Amino acid sequence: MATQTRPFAPFEWMIAWRYLRARRAEGGVSVMTWISLIGITLAVFALIATLAVRSGFRAEFVDTILGANAHVTLFNSANVDASGRVDRTIPDYAEMAARVEQVPGVIRVAPLVRGQVMASLRDRNAGVEVFGIHAADLASLPGLAAAEAGTGDLARFDAGVAIGSGVARELGVTVGDRIRLISPNGVRTALGTSPRVNAYEVVHIFTLGRWDIDRTRVYLPFAEAQRFFNREGVADELEVMVSDPDAVAQMMLPLIRAAGERAQVWTWRDASGGFLRALEVEDNVMFVILSILVLIAAMNIVSGLIMLVKNKGRDIGILRTIGLSEGSVMRVFFICGAFTGLLGTAMGVLLGCLFAIYIDPLFSFVNYAMGGGVWDPSIRGIYALPAQLHLSDVLSAVALSLGLSFLVTIFPARRAARMNPVEALRYE
């Protein structure tokens, strides 16, 4: 008669451990165990690595957006003058900026003059976007202030222009060169408007971490930009930075009230929200796909356990005959499958964390082995493959892997427990 023992007694662990160490005659079981182990390890590694890269990519993308662009842009609604010209400029920009600065949560306000022009040096040209800004406001720009990659002297900004590293590379510019800015809407004469061409010394070359920004952006002193774009006495917009960019939606109404009745708002989420939503959907889809991969790897445990149960039919019959309960037999084989899932998960977590931590040297090696050009910043928008390890991602991968491993183990373990000892020993 079967006796009741406490769950997961030491003898159950001992029997399970003996079964896991398959002898040479039971090589098939050993092979399936190794296949299950390697499969779960690789699946968990792929899941953690993907989640880390996705988290790093989103963080890098958002950081470069928030570091180089306005969290909120304030501009006036269109006003049609007597000549039929549409005017969106802000004539009282200094007063508006002072009012907006008083809004709780606002940490920086800078008036801007913006325009698209052609930059030229010798026989090379590039389309650029010019931002007219005060020197103090430029120096306080988070992305520029924190940027380590930069050459030149930003303190001399009032004597020239600051350009992105991509613009400098496109034109072949170094600090001290003079580039020409060509605007089609330039000097107004009695015969109409003629192009304006001015030459400026490059005093600083910056890298803000976004290829599209570094490739197109040029900063020009505010007063000079007003003259260059015929904006005397006015600004095109106000660049606003807030303490909590994620809560920018709650600040829209106070900002509009402070800016005035003609003010309109454009936030960083309006500009990049579509991409972030697409990235979130992609994250969810990738998690589902990789979860299926983990499930497929865990199903190998079922194959291995079924083979183990078949090979150990005689042992099961003897164990039941000498008094082991169905529960004890079930727990023995459950331990066999769960141990494979546990060990594979631990190894996968280790590999995934190492990948996320050492992604830069690994990616450099891959880039070197492939002859370079593996990562195209013009397509990706950033200069390197980022990875950011979050505890929540690791825990979700561990919970998924262990949960599936334990779940699929129950069926073959229960089958072993319900085996009739008489049938198991009939032909022995």
Backbone torsions as a table, in degrees:
resi	resn	phi	psi	omega
1	MET	NA	135.2	-178.7
2	ALA	-67.8	137.4	178.5
3	THR	-102.8	151.5	-180.0
4	GLN	-87.5	130.2	176.8
5	THR	-125.0	160.9	179.4
6	ARG	-69.3	145.4	-177.4
7	PRO	-58.9	142.8	177.0
8	PHE	54.3	48.5	176.8
9	ALA	-68.3	161.0	-177.7
10	PRO	-57.4	-34.9	-178.3
11	PHE	-68.9	-28.4	176.5
12	GLU	-66.7	-41.7	176.9
13	TRP	-65.0	-38.5	-179.4
14	MET	-64.3	-44.2	-179.8
15	ILE	-65.5	-43.0	179.3
16	ALA	-61.5	-40.9	-179.7
17	TRP	-65.0	-37.6	177.5
18	ARG	-65.7	-37.5	179.6
19	TYR	-70.4	-32.9	179.1
20	LEU	-68.3	-30.6	178.1
21	ARG	-89.5	73.8	-175.7
22	ALA	-64.6	141.8	177.3
23	ARG	-79.2	171.9	-176.8
24	ARG	-59.3	-36.4	-179.5
25	ALA	-66.5	-19.1	-179.2
26	GLU	-110.8	38.6	-174.9
27	GLY	-59.7	-31.1	179.6
28	GLY	-59.5	-41.8	177.9
29	VAL	-63.0	-43.5	-179.8
30	SER	-62.4	-42.1	179.2
31	VAL	-62.5	-44.8	179.9
32	MET	-64.3	-35.5	177.3
33	THR	-63.8	-42.6	178.9
34	TRP	-66.9	-39.4	177.3
35	ILE	-61.7	-43.8	178.0
36	SER	-61.4	-44.0	-178.6
37	LEU	-62.9	-48.1	-178.8
38	ILE	-66.5	-39.8	-179.9
39	GLY	-62.2	-46.3	179.2
40	ILE	-66.7	-39.6	178.3
41	THR	-58.3	-48.9	-178.6
42	LEU	-67.7	-37.2	-180.0
43	ALA	-66.0	-45.1	178.7
44	VAL	-66.8	-39.6	176.1
45	PHE	-59.2	-46.0	179.9
46	ALA	-64.2	-38.9	-179.6
47	LEU	-65.8	-47.7	-179.0
48	ILE	-67.1	-42.0	179.4
49	ALA	-61.9	-42.7	179.9
50	THR	-65.7	-44.9	179.1
51	LEU	-62.7	-39.3	179.4
52	ALA	-65.5	-43.5	179.4
53	VAL	-65.6	-42.0	178.9
54	ARG	-63.5	-43.5	177.9
55	SER	-63.3	-43.1	178.7
56	GLY	-65.4	-39.8	-179.9
57	PHE	-63.9	-44.8	179.7
58	ARG	-65.3	-44.1	179.8
59	ALA	-62.7	-42.5	179.5
60	GLU	-64.9	-42.4	-179.4
61	PHE	-63.6	-46.9	-178.7
62	VAL	-67.6	-40.8	-179.4
63	ASP	-62.1	-41.8	-179.7
64	THR	-71.1	-33.3	175.2
65	ILE	-64.4	-50.5	-175.1
66	LEU	-72.8	-24.7	-179.3
67	GLY	-82.6	-23.2	-174.7
68	ALA	-115.6	-14.7	-177.1
69	ASN	-123.2	164.1	177.8
70	ALA	-67.3	140.6	171.3
71	HIS	-71.5	-36.8	177.6
72	VAL	-137.5	134.5	174.9
73	THR	-112.0	126.2	177.8
74	LEU	-107.8	130.3	176.8
75	PHE	-146.0	163.1	-178.5
76	ASN	-86.6	150.9	173.7
77	SER	-68.6	160.6	-175.4
78	ALA	-65.4	138.2	176.4
79	ASN	-129.5	121.6	-178.1
80	VAL	-93.2	120.5	-179.4
81	ASP	-83.7	-175.2	-175.3
82	ALA	-63.0	-29.3	-178.8
83	SER	-86.0	0.5	179.7
84	GLY	87.3	7.6	-179.9
85	ARG	-84.6	132.8	179.3
86	VAL	-81.2	126.7	-176.0
87	ASP	-123.2	122.8	176.4
88	ARG	-116.3	9.2	-175.2
89	THR	-70.6	164.6	-179.0
90	ILE	-114.3	103.0	-179.1
91	PRO	-72.6	-33.0	-178.4
92	ASP	-102.2	46.6	-173.3
93	TYR	-63.2	-33.7	-179.4
94	ALA	-66.4	-44.2	178.9
95	GLU	-66.9	-41.4	178.8
96	MET	-62.9	-42.3	179.1
97	ALA	-62.0	-39.3	179.5
98	ALA	-64.8	-39.4	178.7
99	ARG	-68.5	-42.1	-178.5
100	VAL	-65.5	-35.1	179.5
101	GLU	-62.1	-22.5	-179.1
102	GLN	-80.9	-10.0	179.9
103	VAL	-70.2	129.0	178.8
104	PRO	-58.2	133.0	179.9
105	GLY	99.8	-15.4	178.3
106	VAL	-83.4	129.1	-178.1
107	ILE	-113.4	-14.1	-177.5
108	ARG	-161.6	135.7	175.9
109	VAL	-134.7	130.4	-178.8
110	ALA	-138.8	124.7	173.6
111	PRO	-72.0	143.6	-177.8
112	LEU	-130.8	149.6	165.8
113	VAL	-118.8	126.9	-174.4
114	ARG	-124.3	148.0	176.7
115	GLY	-168.6	154.6	178.4
116	GLN	-105.1	129.2	-176.4
117	VAL	-138.7	179.2	173.7
118	MET	-105.1	128.1	175.1
119	ALA	-101.3	140.5	-174.1
120	SER	-142.2	142.5	171.8
121	LEU	-145.2	117.5	-175.4
122	ARG	54.5	-118.4	-176.6
123	ASP	-102.9	17.7	-178.0
124	ARG	-116.3	138.9	-177.0
125	ASN	-132.5	155.7	178.1
126	ALA	-154.8	136.1	172.4
127	GLY	-76.8	129.4	-176.8
128	VAL	-134.1	162.0	174.0
129	GLU	-111.5	122.2	-176.4
130	VAL	-95.6	132.2	174.9
131	PHE	-113.0	112.9	173.5
132	GLY	-83.9	122.2	-172.3
133	ILE	-149.2	150.2	175.4
134	HIS	-69.4	149.7	-177.4
135	ALA	-60.3	-40.6	-179.6
136	ALA	-66.0	-38.2	178.5
137	ASP	-68.2	-37.6	178.1
138	LEU	-65.7	-41.8	-179.1
139	ALA	-65.0	-26.1	-179.2
140	SER	-92.2	0.9	177.9
141	LEU	-63.9	122.2	-172.7
142	PRO	-55.2	-46.4	-177.8
143	GLY	-65.4	-35.7	-178.9
144	LEU	-78.0	-37.2	-179.4
145	ALA	-68.3	-32.1	-178.7
146	ALA	-91.8	-7.2	-176.3
147	ALA	-70.1	129.5	178.7
148	GLU	-88.6	-30.5	-177.6
149	ALA	-88.6	101.3	178.8
150	GLY	-164.4	146.6	178.7
151	THR	-128.4	156.8	-180.0
152	GLY	98.1	-171.8	-175.8
153	ASP	-122.6	106.4	-179.4
154	LEU	-67.9	-20.5	178.5
155	ALA	-66.2	-20.1	178.8
156	ARG	-94.5	21.9	-174.7
157	PHE	-59.3	-37.4	-179.0
158	ASP	-64.0	-14.0	-179.1
159	ALA	-98.0	1.2	-177.8
160	GLY	-168.3	-140.7	-179.0
161	VAL	-134.2	156.7	171.7
162	ALA	-112.4	131.2	-175.6
163	ILE	-126.2	156.8	177.7
164	GLY	-73.0	155.7	-178.5
165	SER	-64.7	-30.7	176.8
166	GLY	-67.4	-39.3	176.1
167	VAL	-63.9	-43.3	179.7
168	ALA	-62.1	-40.4	179.4
169	ARG	-67.9	-39.8	-179.2
170	GLU	-65.3	-38.0	-177.6
171	LEU	-93.4	-11.3	-175.4
172	GLY	72.2	40.0	-173.8
173	VAL	-98.2	144.1	168.9
174	THR	-125.3	166.5	179.3
175	VAL	-60.3	132.0	-178.6
176	GLY	103.9	-19.4	175.5
177	ASP	-71.7	158.5	177.5
178	ARG	-112.9	122.4	178.1
179	ILE	-106.2	154.2	177.3
180	ARG	-102.1	135.8	173.1
181	LEU	-108.1	126.6	-174.2
182	ILE	-119.0	117.6	179.2
183	SER	-113.6	130.0	179.0
184	PRO	-69.9	-26.3	178.6
185	ASN	-101.9	80.8	-172.5
186	GLY	-114.1	-111.8	-172.9
187	VAL	-72.7	129.6	176.8
188	ARG	-93.1	124.0	179.9
189	THR	-125.1	176.9	178.6
190	ALA	-65.3	-23.0	-179.3
191	LEU	-95.2	4.2	179.8
192	GLY	123.9	-160.7	-178.4
193	THR	-104.0	127.0	178.7
194	SER	-110.0	154.6	-180.0
195	PRO	-58.5	145.6	177.1
196	ARG	-106.7	131.0	179.5
197	VAL	-126.8	116.9	177.3
198	ASN	-126.3	147.3	177.5
199	ALA	-107.9	138.0	-178.1
200	TYR	-135.9	145.4	176.4
201	GLU	-79.4	136.9	175.6
202	VAL	-82.8	112.4	-177.5
203	VAL	-102.1	-15.7	-178.2
204	HIS	-155.0	139.0	174.5
205	ILE	-121.5	121.5	-173.6
206	PHE	-114.9	160.0	172.3
207	THR	-131.3	113.5	-175.9
208	LEU	-97.1	-2.7	175.2
209	GLY	96.5	-8.2	176.4
210	ARG	-114.4	123.9	-176.3
211	TRP	-60.8	-42.0	-176.6
212	ASP	-67.5	-29.0	177.1
213	ILE	-77.8	-49.3	-179.2
214	ASP	-62.8	-25.6	-177.2
215	ARG	-81.9	-18.4	-172.1
216	THR	-126.7	-12.8	-167.3
217	ARG	-96.3	137.3	174.5
218	VAL	-134.4	130.7	176.3
219	TYR	-102.3	131.8	-178.1
220	LEU	-124.4	141.7	177.0
221	PRO	-53.1	142.2	-170.6
222	PHE	-58.3	-48.6	-178.0
223	ALA	-63.5	-39.5	178.7
224	GLU	-67.0	-38.3	178.3
225	ALA	-65.1	-36.5	176.5
226	GLN	-60.7	-43.2	178.9
227	ARG	-68.8	-41.5	-175.0
228	PHE	-65.8	-38.5	-177.1
229	PHE	-102.3	15.3	179.5
230	ASN	57.2	45.8	179.2
231	ARG	-114.8	36.7	-176.5
232	GLU	-56.8	122.3	175.9
233	GLY	81.6	3.0	-178.2
234	VAL	-134.4	166.4	172.9
235	ALA	-126.2	157.6	179.1
236	ASP	-83.8	-34.3	-176.2
237	GLU	-164.2	169.9	174.1
238	LEU	-113.7	129.5	176.6
239	GLU	-94.5	120.1	-174.2
240	VAL	-117.6	130.6	172.6
241	MET	-110.7	138.9	-178.9
242	VAL	-121.1	162.0	-176.3
243	SER	-73.2	-30.3	-179.2
244	ASP	-127.7	89.9	-176.8
245	PRO	-61.8	-28.0	-179.4
246	ASP	-69.3	-21.8	-179.6
247	ALA	-102.9	26.4	-174.9
248	VAL	-66.5	-26.3	-179.8
249	ALA	-63.3	-34.2	180.0
250	GLN	-72.9	-14.3	-177.3
251	MET	-97.8	-3.7	-174.5
252	MET	-62.7	-47.2	-178.1
253	LEU	-63.6	-48.4	176.5
254	PRO	-59.8	-36.4	179.6
255	LEU	-67.4	-41.6	178.8
256	ILE	-65.2	-40.8	178.5
257	ARG	-62.5	-39.9	-179.6
258	ALA	-73.0	-33.6	-175.6
259	ALA	-76.9	-31.3	179.8
260	GLY	123.5	169.3	-172.1
261	GLU	-69.0	-24.9	179.6
262	ARG	-86.9	-5.7	-172.4
263	ALA	-71.4	142.4	172.4
264	GLN	-127.2	155.3	-171.8
265	VAL	-121.8	139.1	173.9
266	TRP	-135.9	117.4	-174.8
267	THR	-100.9	169.0	179.1
268	TRP	-66.3	-27.1	176.2
269	ARG	-72.2	-32.7	174.8
270	ASP	-63.9	-37.4	-177.8
271	ALA	-77.0	-36.7	-173.2
272	SER	-122.8	5.7	-176.8
273	GLY	-61.2	-37.9	179.9
274	GLY	-61.2	-43.3	179.3
275	PHE	-65.6	-41.6	-179.0
276	LEU	-66.3	-38.3	177.1
277	ARG	-66.2	-40.1	176.7
278	ALA	-63.1	-38.9	179.1
279	LEU	-66.0	-37.6	178.6
280	GLU	-66.6	-42.7	176.8
281	VAL	-61.7	-42.4	178.8
282	GLU	-62.9	-38.3	177.3
283	ASP	-60.4	-45.8	-179.2
284	ASN	-64.1	-42.0	-179.9
285	VAL	-64.6	-43.4	180.0
286	MET	-63.7	-36.9	178.9
287	PHE	-64.8	-41.5	178.9
288	VAL	-64.6	-44.8	-178.6
289	ILE	-62.7	-44.6	-179.5
290	LEU	-72.0	-26.4	174.3
291	SER	-65.5	-38.6	175.5
292	ILE	-63.6	-37.6	177.2
293	LEU	-62.6	-41.4	176.7
294	VAL	-63.8	-39.9	178.9
295	LEU	-63.1	-42.5	178.8
296	ILE	-61.5	-42.4	178.5
297	ALA	-64.7	-38.0	-179.6
298	ALA	-69.3	-28.8	179.0
299	MET	-63.5	-23.5	175.6
300	ASN	-63.0	-26.8	177.2
301	ILE	-62.7	-38.6	179.6
302	VAL	-60.9	-46.3	179.9
303	SER	-59.6	-46.0	-179.4
304	GLY	-63.1	-41.0	-179.0
305	LEU	-70.2	-37.9	177.8
306	ILE	-61.9	-41.9	176.5
307	MET	-64.8	-37.9	179.5
308	LEU	-66.3	-42.6	178.7
309	VAL	-62.4	-41.2	179.5
310	LYS	-63.6	-43.2	-179.2
311	ASN	-70.9	-26.8	-176.0
312	LYS	-102.8	20.9	-179.9
313	GLY	-57.2	-43.3	179.4
314	ARG	-63.0	-43.0	179.8
315	ASP	-63.3	-39.4	-179.9
316	ILE	-63.4	-42.5	178.2
317	GLY	-60.3	-43.8	179.8
318	ILE	-65.1	-43.9	-179.6
319	LEU	-61.7	-41.4	177.5
320	ARG	-66.3	-36.5	-178.5
321	THR	-66.7	-37.7	-178.1
322	ILE	-83.2	0.7	170.6
323	GLY	121.6	1.2	178.7
324	LEU	-71.3	138.2	179.9
325	SER	-80.7	167.0	176.0
326	GLU	-59.4	-38.5	179.9
327	GLY	-61.5	-41.0	179.9
328	SER	-65.6	-44.4	178.7
329	VAL	-62.7	-41.9	179.3
330	MET	-61.7	-42.9	-179.0
331	ARG	-66.9	-33.5	178.2
332	VAL	-60.1	-48.7	-177.6
333	PHE	-77.1	-26.9	173.4
334	PHE	-64.3	-40.9	177.7
335	ILE	-61.9	-39.9	179.7
336	CYS	-59.8	-48.6	-179.6
337	GLY	-70.9	-42.1	-178.1
338	ALA	-65.1	-35.7	179.9
339	PHE	-64.3	-39.6	176.7
340	THR	-61.8	-45.7	178.4
341	GLY	-64.5	-39.8	-179.3
342	LEU	-65.8	-46.3	-179.5
343	LEU	-66.3	-42.3	178.2
344	GLY	-63.2	-40.0	178.1
345	THR	-64.1	-43.9	179.9
346	ALA	-61.5	-43.1	179.6
347	MET	-68.1	-38.0	177.5
348	GLY	-65.2	-40.3	176.8
349	VAL	-62.7	-42.8	179.5
350	LEU	-61.2	-47.9	-179.8
351	LEU	-65.1	-41.4	180.0
352	GLY	-63.8	-42.5	179.1
353	CYS	-66.7	-41.6	177.7
354	LEU	-63.0	-38.9	177.8
355	PHE	-61.6	-45.2	-178.6
356	ALA	-67.0	-36.9	-177.1
357	ILE	-73.9	-41.0	-175.5
358	TYR	-107.5	34.1	-176.4
359	ILE	-67.2	-33.7	-178.0
360	ASP	-63.7	-53.8	177.4
361	PRO	-64.4	-34.5	177.7
362	LEU	-64.2	-43.7	-179.7
363	PHE	-68.7	-35.1	176.9
364	SER	-63.8	-40.1	178.0
365	PHE	-64.6	-43.7	178.9
366	VAL	-63.2	-41.9	179.5
367	ASN	-63.4	-40.0	178.0
368	TYR	-66.7	-43.6	-178.3
369	ALA	-65.0	-32.2	-179.2
370	MET	-89.2	3.4	178.5
371	GLY	82.1	16.4	178.6
372	GLY	84.7	168.0	177.2
373	GLY	77.1	14.9	179.9
374	VAL	-67.8	-36.8	-177.5
375	TRP	-112.3	116.8	-179.6
376	ASP	-101.4	105.7	-177.9
377	PRO	-64.6	-23.1	178.6
378	SER	-67.2	-23.9	177.6
379	ILE	-95.0	-44.0	-175.5
380	ARG	-79.6	-26.7	-180.0
381	GLY	89.7	-20.1	177.3
382	ILE	-125.6	165.6	-167.9
383	TYR	-89.3	-15.3	-177.4
384	ALA	-149.6	162.8	178.5
385	LEU	-80.8	114.7	-178.0
386	PRO	-92.2	159.3	173.8
387	ALA	-147.2	136.3	-178.9
388	GLN	-135.1	117.1	-175.1
389	LEU	-89.0	121.7	176.8
390	HIS	-113.8	140.2	179.2
391	LEU	-60.0	-37.7	-179.3
392	SER	-62.9	-38.1	178.0
393	ASP	-65.9	-43.1	179.5
394	VAL	-63.9	-43.8	-179.0
395	LEU	-66.0	-37.9	178.6
396	SER	-65.9	-38.8	177.2
397	ALA	-65.7	-42.8	179.2
398	VAL	-64.1	-46.0	-179.3
399	ALA	-62.1	-41.5	179.4
400	LEU	-64.0	-48.1	-176.9
401	SER	-65.4	-48.2	-179.3
402	LEU	-66.7	-39.9	179.7
403	GLY	-60.9	-46.3	179.0
404	LEU	-67.7	-40.5	179.9
405	SER	-61.8	-44.6	179.9
406	PHE	-68.4	-37.2	-176.8
407	LEU	-66.7	-47.2	-177.1
408	VAL	-71.6	-16.5	-179.8
409	THR	-76.1	-24.0	-173.1
410	ILE	-63.3	-41.3	-175.0
411	PHE	-62.2	-55.8	179.3
412	PRO	-65.0	-31.8	178.6
413	ALA	-67.2	-40.3	178.4
414	ARG	-67.2	-36.8	177.7
415	ARG	-62.4	-40.0	177.3
416	ALA	-65.1	-39.7	-177.5
417	ALA	-67.6	-32.6	-176.3
418	ARG	-89.4	4.4	179.8
419	MET	-67.0	132.9	179.5
420	ASN	-74.4	120.2	-177.8
421	PRO	-62.6	-29.9	178.5
422	VAL	-66.0	-44.3	178.8
423	GLU	-65.6	-36.6	-178.7
424	ALA	-66.4	-30.6	-175.2
425	LEU	-105.1	4.3	-173.6
426	ARG	-58.6	-44.4	-173.8
427	TYR	-100.7	12.9	-179.5
428	GLU	-88.5	NA	NA
